Amino acid sequence: MTKKKRIDVLLHKFVPKHVLLTKEESQNLLEKYRIDVNDLPQIFEKDPVAIAIGAKEGDIVKIIRDSNTTVKSVDYFRYVKKEKV
């Protein structure tokens, strides 16, 4: 039998840092921008990074991308959702 080698997607150079927000941080984000969770772009629960960080449906993920411009980084947010089959 051959073993499959598992690759840590979080270590790939093209995968930005992903941080799972706490419930309090999520609520603060929604209040700050006066939005509903459904207003955020989505990331599916089966996404390799979502699986790697343990994100579940209803969670909010902060994605931190390094920037080559005047700012150090740019933050994006995604709402974790189950895929419809």
PyMOL commands that set and color helices and strands:
alter all, ss='L'
color gray80, all
select helices_A, chain A and resi 9-11+23-33+37-39+48-53
alter helices_A, ss='H'
color red, helices_A
select strands_A, chain A and resi 17-20+42-44+60-66+73-81
alter strands_A, ss='S'
color yellow, strands_A
deselect
rebuild
show_as cartoon
